Amino acid sequence: MINKVFDFFEKEKGMKYIMFFIYFIINALFLIKYGIRQDKVPVLILIVLFCVFHFLIFEGYNFFIKRFKITKQTIYLFVLFNGIFYVVLSHLVKDPYQLKIDRWQTIEYSLDYWLHGKYIYATKNFMGNIPSYLPGQLLLLVLFRFLGNVGYIQAASLVLFSFAVIKEFKNNNIRFFGILLLGASLSFIYEAVCKSDFISSFIITSAFIMFWHRKFEGNYFKEPILLGVILGIICLTRSVVVIPLILFLFQSFLNTNWESKIKFSLAFLIIVGTLLLSVLLPAENFDYILQYNPLQMQGQSNTIVVLFFLILTIIFSLYIKNIQQVFYLSTIVIFCLMSAHLIEQGIRGSSYNFFNITYLAAALPFCIVSSCFLLDRKAKIETEI
């Protein structure tokens, strides 16, 4: 059964449609949810334009992008333009209170509480929501707070992702395509406008996987202490990032020597323990932590469902043969897990306006990299022919 799943990954056409479907659904839900809140353009027209645009992006690679000779200088200029564009987006909203956008406020007071030694998980924002930020994400956001706008993390994430794609792929047209998919994503644009940081956790994770694979292909545990430190931080950004990290590293962890295992584990536990203590020590007592903690907010899905996907991820990780399969499976498993959460919301009777469709965007960067791998494989086959 599992071997058949991995055999399907070799079917380029089928995988291409799966990745297009996931990318399309992630962004289409954003269009529908927020398109119906405005009355300037009929939603039906927006949907038609959206469908045409996405068809042109995916099918247009062969008809347009592939036909141009894109240089490395063009790629760098494109990255620079995107970075500036996303910095501008983070300044668009002048009155987030009126638009009922609360993420920026949650980030800012969570950072303020954390830096001043206060407990962050018992304070509600102006919309009555409690923060769920893990300390790894707070650590990554500190720099942008001092720069004056936490929304800059999206621009920084886009630039980081762009350079990871440039490093991983040698074909400039594929590089351009990958960067375009992220920059043109409605869900990512929404995050930048709202000064949110959700997708950045998964962009950073996908970029790390690409960089680490390129640097240490053949022995991912060559620098176990450094790996333990990096993973200690990344794993405490969003709980779901453990899925691609397990797919990427679990098999290698089992195969590495005991010295590397011990060094990695100690470094990982020290970083995780230190970061967790930084947010938990200010609590009044242990019961207070049990009542107000980030895992309650980040683990809204049914425990059985989460355990099912986690066990499935571990099993799949034992059969992975290459980096492409890491990204394929990361995309599919994360998307299915987040879809299960939306289905749970529907069963509980939540209205569409309150669906946390943002969670689906966790699969976005892995979906984009998977699409690039599929194009890269096709290009190599055509070159050999």
C-alpha positions as CSV (number, residue, x, y, z in Angstrom):
1,M,0.0,0.0,0.0
2,I,2.7,2.5,1.0
3,N,4.8,1.5,-2.0
4,K,1.9,2.3,-4.3
5,V,1.7,5.8,-2.7
6,F,5.4,6.4,-3.4
7,D,5.0,5.0,-6.9
8,F,2.3,7.6,-7.5
9,F,4.8,10.4,-6.7
10,E,6.7,9.4,-9.9
11,K,3.6,10.3,-12.0
12,E,4.5,13.8,-12.9
13,K,1.1,14.7,-14.4
14,G,-0.9,13.5,-11.4
15,M,1.3,15.3,-8.9
16,K,1.1,18.5,-10.9
17,Y,-2.7,18.5,-10.7
18,I,-2.6,17.7,-6.9
19,M,-0.2,20.6,-6.3
20,F,-2.3,23.0,-8.5
21,F,-5.5,21.9,-6.7
22,I,-4.0,22.6,-3.2
23,Y,-2.5,26.0,-4.3
24,F,-5.8,26.9,-5.9
25,I,-8.0,25.9,-2.9
26,I,-5.8,27.7,-0.4
27,N,-6.1,31.0,-2.3
28,A,-9.7,30.5,-3.5
29,L,-11.0,30.2,0.1
30,F,-9.4,33.6,0.9
31,L,-11.0,35.2,-2.1
32,I,-14.5,33.9,-1.3
33,K,-14.3,34.6,2.4
34,Y,-13.1,38.2,2.1
35,G,-14.5,38.9,-1.4
36,I,-18.1,38.7,0.0
37,R,-17.3,41.4,2.5
38,Q,-16.9,44.0,-0.2
39,D,-19.6,45.3,-2.5
40,K,-17.5,47.1,-5.2
41,V,-16.9,44.1,-7.5
42,P,-19.4,41.1,-7.7
43,V,-17.9,38.0,-6.2
44,L,-18.7,36.0,-9.3
45,I,-16.5,38.3,-11.4
46,L,-13.7,38.0,-8.9
47,I,-13.9,34.2,-9.0
48,V,-13.8,34.1,-12.8
49,L,-10.8,36.5,-12.9
50,F,-9.1,34.4,-10.1
51,C,-9.6,31.1,-12.1
52,V,-8.2,32.6,-15.3
53,F,-5.2,34.1,-13.4
54,H,-4.4,30.8,-11.8
55,F,-4.8,28.8,-15.0
56,L,-2.4,31.2,-16.7
57,I,0.1,30.9,-13.9
58,F,0.3,27.1,-14.0
59,E,-0.3,26.5,-17.7
60,G,1.4,29.6,-18.6
61,Y,4.8,28.3,-17.6
62,N,5.1,26.2,-20.8
63,F,3.5,28.9,-23.0
64,F,5.2,32.0,-21.6
65,I,7.8,31.8,-18.8
66,K,9.6,28.8,-20.3
67,R,10.0,30.6,-23.6
68,F,11.9,33.6,-22.1
69,K,15.5,33.5,-21.3
70,I,15.5,34.8,-17.7
71,T,18.8,35.8,-16.3
72,K,20.1,35.6,-12.7
73,Q,20.1,39.4,-12.6
74,T,16.4,39.4,-13.5
75,I,15.7,37.0,-10.7
76,Y,17.5,39.2,-8.1
77,L,15.6,42.3,-9.3
78,F,12.4,40.3,-9.1
79,V,13.2,39.3,-5.5
80,L,14.0,42.9,-4.6
81,F,10.8,44.2,-6.2
82,N,8.8,41.6,-4.2
83,G,10.5,42.4,-1.0
84,I,9.7,46.2,-1.4
85,F,6.1,45.3,-2.4
86,Y,5.6,43.3,0.7
87,V,7.1,46.0,2.9
88,V,4.5,48.4,1.4
89,L,1.7,46.0,2.0
90,S,2.6,45.9,5.7
91,H,1.8,49.7,5.8
92,L,-1.5,49.6,3.9
93,V,-3.9,49.2,6.8
94,K,-4.2,52.4,8.8
95,D,-7.0,51.4,11.1
96,P,-6.8,47.7,11.9
97,Y,-9.3,48.1,14.7
98,Q,-12.1,49.2,12.3
99,L,-11.3,46.2,10.0
100,K,-11.3,43.9,13.0
101,I,-7.8,42.6,12.4
102,D,-6.3,41.5,15.7
103,R,-3.1,39.6,14.7
104,W,-0.8,42.6,14.8
105,Q,-1.9,43.6,18.3
106,T,-1.6,40.0,19.6
107,I,2.0,39.8,18.2
108,E,3.0,43.2,19.7
109,Y,1.7,42.7,23.2
110,S,2.9,39.1,23.3
111,L,6.4,40.3,22.5
112,D,6.1,43.1,25.0
113,Y,5.0,40.8,27.7
114,W,7.7,38.2,26.9
115,L,10.5,40.7,26.8
116,H,9.4,42.2,30.2
117,G,8.9,38.8,31.9
118,K,5.1,38.7,32.0
119,Y,2.9,35.7,31.3
120,I,1.4,36.2,27.8
121,Y,-1.3,33.4,27.5
122,A,-4.0,34.8,29.8
123,T,-4.4,38.2,28.2
124,K,-7.1,38.7,25.5
125,N,-6.8,41.1,22.6
126,F,-9.4,43.6,21.6
127,M,-11.4,40.9,19.8
128,G,-11.4,38.6,22.8
129,N,-8.8,36.1,21.5
130,I,-6.0,34.7,23.6
131,P,-2.5,34.5,22.0
132,S,-1.0,31.1,21.0
133,Y,2.6,32.2,20.2
134,L,5.3,29.7,21.0
135,P,8.6,31.2,22.1
136,G,10.5,30.2,19.0
137,Q,8.2,32.4,16.9
138,L,8.5,35.2,19.4
139,L,12.3,35.0,19.1
140,L,12.1,35.3,15.3
141,L,9.7,38.3,15.7
142,V,11.9,40.3,18.1
143,L,14.0,41.9,15.3
144,F,11.0,43.1,13.4
145,R,9.5,44.6,16.5
146,F,12.6,46.7,17.0
147,L,12.5,47.7,13.3
148,G,9.1,49.2,14.0
149,N,6.7,46.8,12.1
150,V,6.2,43.1,12.9
151,G,4.7,42.8,9.4
152,Y,8.2,43.0,7.9
153,I,8.6,39.4,8.8
154,Q,6.6,38.5,5.7
155,A,8.9,40.5,3.4
156,A,11.9,38.9,5.1
157,S,10.3,35.4,4.8
158,L,9.7,36.0,1.1
159,V,13.3,37.0,0.5
160,L,14.6,34.0,2.5
161,F,12.3,31.6,0.5
162,S,13.4,33.2,-2.8
163,F,17.1,32.6,-2.0
164,A,16.4,29.1,-0.9
165,V,14.7,28.4,-4.2
166,I,17.6,30.1,-6.1
167,K,20.0,27.8,-4.2
168,E,18.0,24.6,-4.8
169,F,17.1,25.0,-8.5
170,K,19.6,25.9,-11.3
171,N,17.0,26.8,-13.9
172,N,16.2,30.5,-13.8
173,N,12.7,30.0,-15.3
174,I,11.8,27.6,-12.5
175,R,13.3,30.0,-9.9
176,F,11.2,32.8,-11.3
177,F,8.1,30.5,-11.3
178,G,8.5,29.5,-7.6
179,I,9.1,33.1,-6.4
180,L,6.1,34.2,-8.5
181,L,3.8,31.6,-6.9
182,L,4.5,32.8,-3.4
183,G,4.5,36.5,-4.2
184,A,1.2,36.3,-6.1
185,S,-0.6,34.1,-3.4
186,L,-3.7,35.8,-2.0
187,S,-3.2,34.1,1.3
188,F,0.3,35.4,1.6
189,I,-0.7,38.9,0.6
190,Y,-3.5,38.8,3.2
191,E,-0.9,37.9,5.8
192,A,1.3,40.8,4.9
193,V,-1.6,43.3,5.0
194,C,-2.7,42.0,8.3
195,K,0.8,42.0,9.7
196,S,0.4,38.4,10.5
197,D,3.2,35.8,10.8
198,F,1.5,32.4,10.4
199,I,2.8,31.4,7.0
200,S,6.3,32.7,7.8
201,S,6.8,29.7,10.2
202,F,6.3,27.3,7.3
203,I,8.3,29.4,4.9
204,I,11.3,29.3,7.3
205,T,10.8,25.6,7.8
206,S,10.8,24.9,4.0
207,A,13.8,27.2,3.4
208,F,15.7,25.4,6.2
209,I,15.0,22.0,4.7
210,M,16.2,23.2,1.3
211,F,19.4,24.8,2.7
212,W,20.2,21.9,5.0
213,H,19.7,19.3,2.3
214,R,21.9,21.2,-0.1
215,K,24.6,21.7,2.5
216,F,24.6,18.3,4.1
217,E,23.2,15.9,1.5
218,G,24.2,12.4,2.4
219,N,24.6,13.1,6.2
220,Y,22.1,15.5,7.7
221,F,23.6,15.0,11.2
222,K,27.1,16.1,10.2
223,E,26.6,19.1,12.5
224,P,24.3,17.7,15.2
225,I,24.7,20.5,17.8
226,L,23.9,23.2,15.2
227,L,21.0,21.1,13.9
228,G,19.7,20.7,17.4
229,V,19.8,24.4,18.1
230,I,18.0,25.3,14.8
231,L,15.3,22.7,15.2
232,G,14.8,23.7,18.9
233,I,13.8,27.2,17.6
234,I,11.9,26.1,14.5
235,C,9.8,23.5,16.4
236,L,8.7,26.2,18.8
237,T,7.3,28.4,16.1
238,R,4.2,26.4,15.2
239,S,3.4,22.9,16.3
240,V,2.6,21.7,12.8
241,V,6.1,22.3,11.5
242,V,7.1,19.0,13.1
243,I,5.4,17.2,10.2
244,P,7.9,18.2,7.5
245,L,10.8,18.0,9.9
246,I,9.9,14.4,10.8
247,L,9.6,13.6,7.1
248,F,13.0,15.2,6.4
249,L,15.1,14.0,9.4
250,F,13.6,11.0,11.2
251,Q,15.0,8.3,8.9
252,S,18.5,10.0,9.1
253,F,18.2,10.3,12.9
254,L,17.6,6.5,13.1
255,N,20.6,5.8,10.9
256,T,23.1,8.2,12.4
257,N,25.6,7.2,15.1
258,W,24.9,7.4,18.8
259,E,27.4,10.2,19.4
260,S,25.5,12.4,16.9
261,K,22.1,11.4,18.4
262,I,23.2,12.4,21.9
263,K,24.7,15.7,20.8
264,F,21.7,16.6,18.7
265,S,19.2,15.6,21.5
266,L,21.0,17.5,24.2
267,A,21.3,20.7,22.1
268,F,17.6,20.3,21.1
269,L,16.4,19.8,24.6
270,I,18.5,22.6,26.1
271,I,17.1,25.1,23.5
272,V,13.5,23.9,23.8
273,G,13.7,23.9,27.6
274,T,15.2,27.3,27.8
275,L,12.6,28.9,25.4
276,L,9.7,27.2,27.2
277,L,10.9,28.3,30.6
278,S,11.1,31.9,29.3
279,V,7.3,31.9,28.7
280,L,6.1,29.6,31.5
281,L,8.1,30.8,34.5
282,P,6.1,34.1,34.8
283,A,2.9,32.1,35.4
284,E,1.4,32.3,38.9
285,N,1.4,28.6,39.4
286,F,1.2,25.2,37.5
287,D,-2.6,25.2,37.5
288,Y,-2.5,28.6,35.7
289,I,-0.3,27.1,33.0
290,L,-2.7,24.2,32.6
291,Q,-5.6,26.6,32.2
292,Y,-3.8,29.1,29.9
293,N,-1.2,27.7,27.6
294,P,-0.3,28.0,23.9
295,L,-0.9,24.3,23.0
296,Q,-4.5,24.7,24.0
297,M,-4.8,27.4,21.3
298,Q,-2.6,25.7,18.6
299,G,-4.0,22.2,19.1
300,Q,-7.6,22.9,18.3
301,S,-8.0,19.8,16.2
302,N,-9.3,16.6,17.7
303,T,-6.4,14.8,19.5
304,I,-7.2,11.5,17.7
305,V,-7.0,13.2,14.3
306,V,-3.7,14.8,15.2
307,L,-2.2,11.5,16.5
308,F,-3.4,9.8,13.3
309,F,-1.6,12.2,11.0
310,L,1.5,12.2,13.3
311,I,1.8,8.4,13.2
312,L,1.1,8.4,9.5
313,T,4.0,11.0,9.1
314,I,6.4,8.8,11.0
315,I,5.5,5.7,9.0
316,F,5.9,7.6,5.7
317,S,9.3,9.0,6.8
318,L,10.7,5.5,6.9
319,Y,10.0,5.1,3.2
320,I,11.2,8.4,1.8
321,K,13.9,8.2,-0.8
322,N,14.6,11.8,-1.8
323,I,14.0,15.4,-1.0
324,Q,11.2,15.7,-3.5
325,Q,9.1,13.2,-1.6
326,V,9.7,15.2,1.6
327,F,8.0,18.2,0.0
328,Y,5.3,16.2,-1.7
329,L,4.2,14.5,1.5
330,S,4.6,17.6,3.6
331,T,2.2,19.4,1.3
332,I,-0.4,16.6,1.3
333,V,-0.3,15.7,5.0
334,I,-0.4,19.3,6.2
335,F,-3.2,20.2,3.8
336,C,-5.2,17.1,4.9
337,L,-4.6,17.8,8.6
338,M,-5.8,21.4,8.3
339,S,-8.7,20.4,6.1
340,A,-9.7,18.0,8.9
341,H,-9.7,20.9,11.3
342,L,-12.0,22.9,9.0
343,I,-14.4,19.9,8.7
344,E,-14.4,19.7,12.6
345,Q,-15.4,23.4,12.6
346,G,-18.2,22.7,10.2
347,I,-19.4,19.7,12.3
348,R,-19.4,22.0,15.4
349,G,-21.6,24.4,13.5
350,S,-19.1,27.3,13.0
351,S,-20.3,29.8,10.4
352,Y,-18.0,30.3,7.3
353,N,-17.0,33.7,8.4
354,F,-15.3,32.2,11.5
355,F,-13.6,29.3,9.7
356,N,-9.8,29.5,10.3
357,I,-9.0,29.1,6.7
358,T,-5.6,30.6,7.4
359,Y,-4.5,27.2,8.6
360,L,-4.7,25.7,5.1
361,A,-1.9,28.1,4.1
362,A,0.6,26.1,6.2
363,A,0.9,23.9,3.1
364,L,1.6,26.8,0.8
365,P,5.4,26.9,0.7
366,F,5.8,23.1,0.5
367,C,3.2,23.1,-2.4
368,I,5.2,25.7,-4.3
369,V,8.6,23.9,-3.8
370,S,6.9,20.6,-4.9
371,S,5.7,22.3,-8.1
372,C,9.2,23.5,-8.8
373,F,10.6,20.0,-8.3
374,L,8.0,18.7,-10.8
375,L,9.0,21.3,-13.4
376,D,12.7,20.6,-12.7
377,R,12.2,16.9,-13.2
378,K,10.4,17.5,-16.5
379,A,13.1,19.8,-17.7
380,K,15.8,17.2,-17.0
381,I,13.9,14.5,-18.8
382,E,13.4,16.8,-21.9
383,T,17.2,17.7,-21.8
384,E,18.1,14.0,-21.8
385,I,15.8,13.3,-24.7
